[in-house]
């Protein structure tokens, strides 16, 4: 069975500094990987995805993620953090089920706190 | 927002009540999902519908009953819930041929 791990419950970073939110995965086939962000009292918003191709994926709000097959990682990064980036971030891996279709398995989430 | 709406946004109910959560997507997608988000657990997939047919029931108790009358609407009928069912219930949709799921804002459910 596939799984996703986000080893950090919370990441603290100062505004203007680079940020990294970690994600590792375990899948049986080729990984389809996603990052979502959740602001307070809101649903999840899609940030970016890796399906194939370039290992560095660029997404919304200046975020990017690097796919590393040998380390089975898909860490989320941003060169310069903003206070408004403070939110809950979820990594997910897609599994294609012949019956159910597109199914996502989510990590436990990492809370990002950006301080002024 | 993302084109997926959920009502109500907040719901408080007793254990003997019957209520329903509603989800509507305006994106032309053909797959819809119910997730449960609790404070201490990762997002849990509950149900999946593809082309209005339920294709996944992730060992969800029978006190949760989904309904998908058409590809744009999804309901979650609730009856005789337990306090541990209190959570944020998220609806999502996707297009079969694509990968991203688009989420609604959720319904915050409190069971007294």
Interface residues (C-beta under 8 A of the other chain):
Chain A: X32 X34 X36 X41 X42 X43 X44 X45 X46 X49 X51 X90 X94 X97 X99 X100 X101 X102 X103 X104 X105 X106 X107 X108 X109
Chain B: X1 X2 X4 X6 X31 X41 X42 X43 X45 X48 X50 X55 X56 X90 X92 X94 X96 X99 X100 X101 X102 X103 X104 X105 X106 X108
